[in-house]
Amino acid sequence: MSQDRILIVGAGVAGLVAALRIENEGFHPILIERDSQPGGRMQSEEKDGFILDRGFQVLLTAYGTVAKYLNTEALQLQRFDPGARVFTGKGDYLLSDPLRDPAQALSMLLSGIGTLRDKWLLAKLLWALRGKDGNQVFDGLALPTREYLREYGFSKGIIARFFRPFFSGIFLEDALDTPASLFRFVLGKFSEGYAAVPANGIRAVPTQLLRKLRHTEIRCSAAVRQILPGKAVLESGEIIPFDRLLLANEGRGMATFFPLPPPIPWNGHVQWYFTTDRPLLGRKIGLFADPASPLSNIAAISELKGGPNDRGEWLLSVSLKAGSSKLESPPIATIRQLLDMPNLPLNPLARYVIPRALPVCSTLRHTLPAAAFQVAGQVWQAGDFLLHPSLDGAMRSGEQAAEALLASLA
């Protein structure tokens, strides 16, 4: 084993993947985390017989890093069916992926979402994106998604009734300002694989990564106050020496001897969990297409995971649009109205307000040169904000930053 001391700050997905990559080269890194448990933004908790994810998060099985670093069989992934069910306030419509679900192609063509040309364009775009390498998709296209969709030829109707509600729930912004390169990347992955959630909650992802570590010292509730050359000073006053440091976060709230990049803006997220007395949606994600509504999407978590709890209660996840964090009351009347179920029992179970749910990246990338991860002579940085905001971006950044650090030791 090398005697070089490698310290990783931040035990989110990027930090865990970086530790794995560094371990594989024979090092025994130290991984410290300011929170009480690893996982970063991927957290779950149990309540009333349900597993609740903190924020509506799905895993796309087509991500290359998922196959590389995760045992998806052990995660017991529960898959959503391709497409979506769209609620407009004037009825609901089924939208399917004609390439993945040919049996639903006719019903989709006859649905009220968009024109026949829209559906042909969607099939064409899905086909064009399938199998594309990430570097081909992240080609510097900074055009906002909404403008890309217009230039591609989609009508205002399908943009308003499908693309905006679906991707606002992914990008956590309702204007579709997100660069089209991320839209193309995510849409391609939806078409190649499935959106899924682990049976034991999204926290199962960092938990599995954590269990793969064999030679990493992991310390939680260890907040860094200051980074000096060759040493990190914790809030407790403890000093941890290092030869190499990997910041698997923004470095927020700590003093450093080197300049950090400017603070990153973040999109927030508000999520409600409700219980009800019946199954509602099947295995499709439900979208709310009313532009005046604060609601973004709805998912029948119990139906996805196989049934109700021991008391016969069914779990629903409802996501609100960006900017709705001030709405503290559960939007029960709005949900009933849009589902056209005025008497549907909805019992609030939990509410999560997550102001820092997804970083806003002005430039999106699939890979970076090794030098781009080095922020000082002894210091490297990782995080999805350096590449693209997603689970894939986090894992990929941890891998690439670790490889850049390791190259300095060769």
C-alpha positions in Angstrom: 0.0 0.0 0.0 1.2 3.5 -0.8 1.9 5.8 2.2 0.4 8.8 0.5 -2.4 10.2 2.6 -5.5 10.9 0.5 -8.4 12.8 2.1 -11.8 13.0 0.5 -14.3 15.6 1.8 -17.9 14.8 1.1 -19.5 11.4 1.2 -22.2 11.9 -1.5 -22.2 9.7 -4.6 -19.3 11.6 -6.1 -17.1 11.1 -3.0 -18.1 7.4 -2.7 -17.2 6.6 -6.3 -13.9 8.6 -5.9 -13.1 6.5 -2.8 -13.8 3.3 -4.7 -11.6 4.3 -7.6 -8.8 5.3 -5.3 -9.1 2.1 -3.3 -8.7 0.1 -6.5 -5.2 1.5 -6.9 -4.1 0.3 -3.5 -4.7 3.4 -1.4 -6.5 3.7 1.9 -8.2 7.1 1.7 -10.0 8.9 4.6 -13.6 10.0 3.7 -15.2 12.6 5.9 -18.7 13.9 5.8 -20.3 16.8 7.7 -23.7 15.1 7.9 -24.5 12.3 10.3 -24.6 9.7 7.4 -23.2 9.4 3.9 -25.3 9.8 0.8 -25.5 13.5 0.1 -28.8 14.4 -1.6 -29.8 10.7 -1.9 -31.6 10.1 1.4 -34.6 8.0 2.5 -36.4 7.5 5.7 -39.1 5.1 7.1 -42.5 6.3 8.2 -45.8 4.5 8.9 -44.6 1.4 7.1 -43.4 3.3 4.0 -40.0 4.2 2.7 -40.0 7.9 1.8 -37.3 9.4 -0.4 -36.3 13.0 0.3 -37.4 14.4 -3.0 -38.8 12.5 -5.9 -35.7 10.8 -7.4 -35.5 8.1 -10.0 -32.6 6.1 -11.3 -32.2 5.8 -15.1 -31.0 2.2 -15.8 -29.4 3.3 -19.1 -26.7 5.5 -17.4 -23.3 4.0 -18.1 -22.1 4.6 -14.6 -25.1 2.6 -13.2 -24.0 -0.6 -14.9 -20.3 0.1 -14.0 -20.7 0.8 -10.2 -24.0 -0.6 -9.1 -25.5 -4.0 -8.8 -29.0 -3.2 -10.1 -30.3 -6.7 -9.3 -29.4 -6.2 -5.6 -31.2 -2.8 -5.7 -34.4 -4.6 -6.6 -35.4 -1.8 -9.0 -39.1 -1.1 -9.4 -39.5 0.2 -12.9 -42.0 2.8 -14.2 -43.6 2.0 -17.5 -42.4 4.1 -20.4 -44.4 7.2 -21.2 -46.7 9.1 -18.8 -50.3 9.8 -18.0 -51.1 13.5 -18.4 -53.8 15.3 -16.4 -54.9 18.6 -18.0 -57.9 19.5 -15.8 -60.1 18.7 -18.8 -59.4 15.0 -19.0 -56.3 12.8 -18.9 -54.3 11.3 -21.7 -51.9 8.4 -22.1 -48.5 9.1 -23.7 -46.3 6.1 -24.6 -42.9 5.6 -26.2 -43.8 4.0 -29.6 -40.4 2.5 -29.9 -40.6 0.8 -26.5 -44.3 0.1 -26.2 -45.7 -0.6 -29.7 -49.0 -2.0 -28.4 -49.8 1.5 -27.2 -48.8 3.3 -30.4 -52.3 3.6 -31.8 -53.8 4.9 -28.5 -51.0 7.4 -28.3 -51.6 8.6 -31.9 -55.2 9.2 -31.0 -54.5 10.9 -27.7 -55.2 14.6 -27.3 -51.6 15.6 -26.6 -50.1 17.2 -29.6 -50.6 16.5 -33.3 -49.8 13.5 -35.4 -46.7 15.4 -36.6 -45.6 15.9 -33.0 -45.8 12.2 -32.4 -43.8 11.4 -35.5 -41.2 14.0 -34.5 -41.0 12.4 -31.0 -40.4 8.9 -32.4 -37.8 10.4 -34.8 -36.0 12.2 -32.0 -36.1 9.1 -29.7 -34.6 7.0 -32.5 -31.9 9.6 -33.2 -30.8 9.7 -29.6 -30.7 6.0 -28.9 -27.2 4.7 -28.3 -25.6 8.1 -28.7 -22.3 8.5 -26.8 -22.5 11.1 -24.0 -19.8 13.2 -25.6 -21.9 13.3 -28.8 -24.9 14.6 -26.9 -23.0 17.1 -24.7 -21.7 18.9 -27.8 -21.8 22.4 -26.4 -25.4 23.0 -27.4 -26.4 25.8 -25.0 -29.7 26.5 -26.6 -32.5 26.4 -24.0 -34.7 23.3 -24.2 -37.8 25.2 -25.0 -36.2 26.8 -28.0 -34.7 23.5 -29.2 -38.1 21.9 -29.1 -39.6 24.8 -31.2 -36.8 24.6 -33.7 -37.2 20.9 -34.0 -40.8 21.5 -35.0 -42.9 20.5 -32.0 -46.2 22.3 -31.5 -47.0 24.6 -28.6 -49.5 22.0 -27.5 -47.2 19.1 -26.9 -44.6 21.4 -25.4 -47.1 22.6 -22.9 -48.9 19.3 -22.2 -46.0 16.9 -22.2 -42.4 18.3 -22.4 -42.9 21.1 -19.9 -44.6 19.1 -17.1 -42.4 16.1 -17.7 -39.0 17.8 -17.8 -39.8 20.6 -15.3 -40.0 17.7 -12.8 -36.5 16.6 -13.9 -34.8 19.9 -14.3 -36.7 21.5 -11.3 -37.5 24.6 -13.3 -40.7 25.4 -15.2 -39.4 27.5 -18.1 -37.3 24.8 -19.7 -34.3 27.2 -19.6 -32.0 24.1 -19.1 -29.6 23.6 -22.0 -30.9 21.3 -24.7 -27.9 19.0 -24.4 -29.1 17.8 -21.0 -32.6 17.4 -22.4 -31.3 15.3 -25.2 -29.1 13.2 -22.9 -31.9 12.4 -20.4 -34.5 11.8 -23.1 -32.2 9.3 -24.8 -31.6 7.5 -21.5 -35.3 7.3 -20.9 -35.7 5.7 -24.3 -32.8 3.2 -23.9 -33.7 2.0 -20.4 -36.2 2.6 -17.6 -36.8 5.1 -14.8 -36.8 3.1 -11.6 -36.6 3.4 -7.8 -34.9 0.9 -5.5 -37.3 -1.2 -3.4 -35.7 0.2 -0.2 -35.6 3.8 -1.4 -33.1 5.9 -3.2 -30.7 5.8 -0.3 -30.0 2.2 -1.3 -27.7 3.6 -4.0 -25.1 5.3 -1.8 -25.5 2.5 0.8 -24.5 -0.1 -1.9 -21.5 2.1 -2.9 -20.5 2.4 0.8 -20.6 -1.3 1.3 -18.1 -1.8 -1.5 -15.5 0.1 0.3 -12.9 -2.1 2.1 -10.0 0.1 2.9 -11.5 3.6 3.4 -11.8 5.2 6.8 -15.2 6.8 6.9 -16.0 9.6 9.4 -19.4 11.3 9.6 -20.4 14.4 11.6 -17.0 15.8 10.7 -17.4 19.3 9.3 -14.3 21.0 7.8 -13.7 24.6 9.0 -10.5 25.3 7.1 -8.2 23.8 4.5 -4.5 24.7 4.8 -1.6 23.3 2.7 -1.3 19.7 3.7 -4.0 19.7 6.4 -7.7 20.1 7.0 -9.0 21.6 10.2 -12.4 20.3 11.5 -15.0 22.4 13.4 -14.0 20.3 16.4 -10.4 21.6 16.1 -9.0 18.3 15.0 -6.4 18.5 12.3 -6.3 15.8 9.5 -3.1 15.8 7.5 -3.1 14.9 3.8 -0.8 14.6 0.8 -3.7 14.9 -1.7 -7.2 16.2 -1.1 -10.3 15.6 -3.1 -13.2 18.0 -2.4 -16.3 16.0 -3.4 -18.5 19.1 -2.9 -18.5 22.9 -3.6 -16.3 23.7 -0.5 -19.2 25.7 0.9 -18.7 27.1 4.4 -15.0 26.4 4.7 -12.0 28.7 4.4 -9.3 27.6 1.9 -5.8 28.7 0.9 -6.9 28.6 -2.7 -9.7 30.3 -4.6 -12.9 28.2 -5.1 -15.1 28.7 -8.1 -18.0 31.2 -7.6 -21.1 29.9 -5.8 -23.4 27.8 -7.9 -27.1 28.5 -8.2 -29.5 25.7 -7.3 -33.0 24.7 -8.2 -35.2 23.7 -5.3 -37.9 21.1 -4.9 -41.0 20.5 -2.8 -42.5 17.1 -2.4 -45.6 15.9 -0.6 -46.4 12.3 0.4 -50.0 11.3 0.8 -51.8 8.1 1.7 -55.0 7.0 0.1 -57.4 4.0 0.1 -57.0 2.8 -3.4 -54.6 2.3 -6.4 -54.8 5.2 -8.9 -52.1 5.3 -11.6 -50.5 2.0 -12.2 -46.8 2.1 -13.0 -46.8 5.3 -15.1 -45.7 8.7 -13.9 -48.6 11.2 -13.8 -48.0 14.7 -15.1 -50.0 17.8 -14.4 -50.2 20.0 -17.5 -52.2 22.9 -16.2 -49.8 25.9 -16.3 -51.7 27.6 -13.5 -51.3 24.7 -11.2 -48.5 24.5 -8.6 -48.3 20.7 -9.2 -45.7 19.1 -11.3 -46.1 15.3 -11.2 -47.6 12.4 -9.2 -46.3 8.9 -8.7 -48.1 5.9 -7.2 -45.3 4.6 -5.1 -47.2 1.7 -3.6 -48.4 0.5 -7.0 -44.8 0.6 -8.2 -43.6 -1.4 -5.2 -46.3 -4.0 -5.2 -49.0 -3.0 -2.9 -50.2 -1.1 0.2 -48.9 -1.2 3.7 -50.2 -3.4 6.5 -53.1 -1.0 7.1 -54.2 -1.1 3.4 -52.9 2.4 2.7 -51.5 3.3 -0.7 -48.6 5.8 -0.9 -48.6 8.7 -3.4 -45.7 11.1 -4.1 -46.7 14.6 -5.4 -44.0 17.0 -6.6 -44.6 20.8 -6.8 -43.2 23.2 -9.3 -40.2 25.3 -8.6 -41.0 28.4 -6.6 -43.8 26.7 -4.6 -41.9 26.3 -1.3 -44.0 28.9 0.3 -47.1 26.8 -0.1 -47.1 25.1 3.3 -50.7 23.6 3.1 -51.1 20.3 1.4 -52.6 21.0 -2.1 -55.4 18.4 -1.6 -58.2 20.3 -3.4 -55.9 20.9 -6.4 -54.9 17.3 -6.7 -58.6 16.1 -6.5 -59.6 18.7 -9.1 -56.9 17.7 -11.6 -57.5 14.0 -11.1 -61.2 14.6 -11.4 -61.8 12.8 -8.2 -63.6 15.2 -5.8 -64.0 12.6 -3.0 -60.6 11.0 -3.2 -59.2 10.6 0.4 -55.8 12.1 0.7 -54.0 12.0 4.1 -50.8 14.1 4.3 -47.9 12.0 5.5 -44.8 14.1 4.9 -43.5 17.2 3.2 -40.0 17.9 2.1 -38.6 21.3 1.1 -35.2 20.9 -0.5 -33.8 24.3 -1.6 -30.5 22.7 -2.9 -31.9 19.8 -5.0 -30.2 20.3 -8.3 -27.3 22.5 -9.4 -27.8 24.9 -12.2 -24.9 24.3 -14.7 -24.4 26.9 -17.4 -22.0 24.6 -19.3 -22.8 20.9 -19.5 -20.2 18.2 -20.2 -19.8 14.5 -20.2 -16.0 14.5 -19.6 -13.4 17.0 -18.6 -9.6 17.1 -19.1 -7.8 15.9 -16.0 -6.4 19.4 -15.4 -9.9 20.8 -15.0 -10.5 18.9 -11.8 -7.4 20.3 -10.1 -8.1 23.5 -8.2 -4.7 23.8 -6.4 -1.4 22.0 -6.2 -2.6 19.3 -3.8 -6.3 19.7 -4.3 -8.9 18.3 -6.8 -12.7 18.7 -6.9 -15.6 16.5 -7.9 -19.4 16.9 -8.1 -22.2 16.8 -10.6 -22.0 20.6 -10.9 -18.7 20.1 -12.9 -20.3 17.9 -15.5 -24.1 17.7 -15.6 -26.7 17.6 -12.8 -27.7 14.0 -12.4 -26.7 10.7 -10.7 -24.6 9.9 -13.8 -22.9 13.3 -13.6 -22.1 12.8 -9.9 -20.7 9.3 -10.4 -18.8 10.3 -13.5 -17.2 13.3 -11.8 -16.1 11.3 -8.8 -14.4 8.8 -11.2 -12.7 11.4 -13.4 -11.5 13.5 -10.5 -10.1 10.5 -8.7 -8.3 9.4 -11.9 -6.8 12.9 -12.2 -5.6 12.8 -8.6 -4.1 9.3 -9.1 -2.3 10.4 -12.2 -0.4 12.9 -10.1 0.9 10.1 -7.9 2.1 7.9 -10.8 
